[in-house]
């Protein structure tokens, strides 16, 4: 029976998204066995794969790290203790395989002896002699000349560098790279696991190890009970994977699963993104990070009591560093304070998250994002989360703005340059036109690019009047309601 690979591992080996593999499976171009694929079938589906060249995969990882505003990791290798443990485990597995091979060879040799003993019987002797000759030739020939399956060789190396984790009961998967804890790796991969402090104090990130081995990498103040320890319960924020794991852990399945939180965050920086745009970067305490879903909003209260609802523009995978896009408008006292009065190290009260404008993670349809003006903030969060999940076959962004309103144009173009499955279309809008007329123009572009719009999930975010017009026109154009999500900045 051929060795099977999970879709996540197979996608990483050939440098494509899981969504691309799933489409090949749906189209009958790649065979699947209970969600797994054979290495031979994978190479037939991607004959151009060059296993000695991982430049494309590394390029995607670099752009994802930059997009998520995370520092490039100083070390991508696991710690020496984890590396030794993984090599020890692989050596143990190799010894088991060798023992099995030795056993089967001994068994075949015993068959040889039995066949020689049958030589006295006149009728079956010819058949026994032929079978004996065949067995002897097979044993002498052995596996010489057969090169190991290259994908399996690459997979062996991948198992040393990373560990694969399957989360029950949801069936989500992720890899643990470098020195990441289980929680850090899960958040980086876009999973919404239950957690709190992230430093081993609250106990909210408990998980039960169903198979595999973990190693503690961080001290924890939270004390597990004897019963929990006996059942294999660990804190995900304090442990990493030594070998491939199957764990049981709680996940958030929607906005209703996100608790309302109150956090005092510190201003990290206020950076210009154009004449009338600022990037407000807040940093939460290490012991009290914000759990939120991509696309959600929070209330920000500045020193002095000025408050406003703002969409989070960053990815949930970096829960401590929160980004917001603030536009200066006449009469907006909150924006004026951000532009002229807010200083680094000032404290801002964060309350949230709120909102139902979130990604449908159960769908694997291609994704279309439509942002109008600062509607790009929640759309950016959704895109980065979709990149982390690596499940969508393609992602397309239409960003509508007046004048020089594409304030992060270079970021969008870098995504398009680095990712084969991402397309970016900046669209200029006439500020004098009504929102419905602007959306009519977008629809014409959509119809040209995507004749079958009902094959996609569409996410729209922008000022209230635009969001309303977009919702009406897209539904009228035939897009199923279940495949449309609309976020109004005025909501």
Secondary structure, 3 states (H helix, E strand, C coil): CCCEEEHHHHHHHHCCCHHHHHHHHHCCCCCCECCEEEHHHHHHHCCCCCCCCCHHHHHHHHHHHHHCCCCCCCCCCCCHHHHHHHHHHHHHHHHHHHHHHHHHHHHHHHHHHHHHHHHHCCCCHHHHHHHHHHHHHHHHHCCCCCCCCHHHHHHHHHHHHEEEEEEECCCEEEEEECCCCHHHHHHHCCCCECCCCCCCCCCCCEEEEEECCEEECCCCCCCCCHHHHHCCEEEHHHEEECCCEEEEECECCCHHHCCCEEEEEEEEEEEECCCCEEEEEEECCCCCCCCCCCCCEEEEECCCCCEEEEECCCCCCCCCEEEEEEECCCCCHHHHHHHHCCCCCCEEEEEEEECCCCCCCCCCCEEEEEEEHHHHHHHHHHHHHHHHHCCCCCEEEEEEECCCCCCCHHHHHHHHHHCCCEEEEEEECCCCCCHHHHHHHHHHHHHHHCCCHHHEEEEEEECHHHHHHHHHHHHHCCCCHHHEEEEECCC
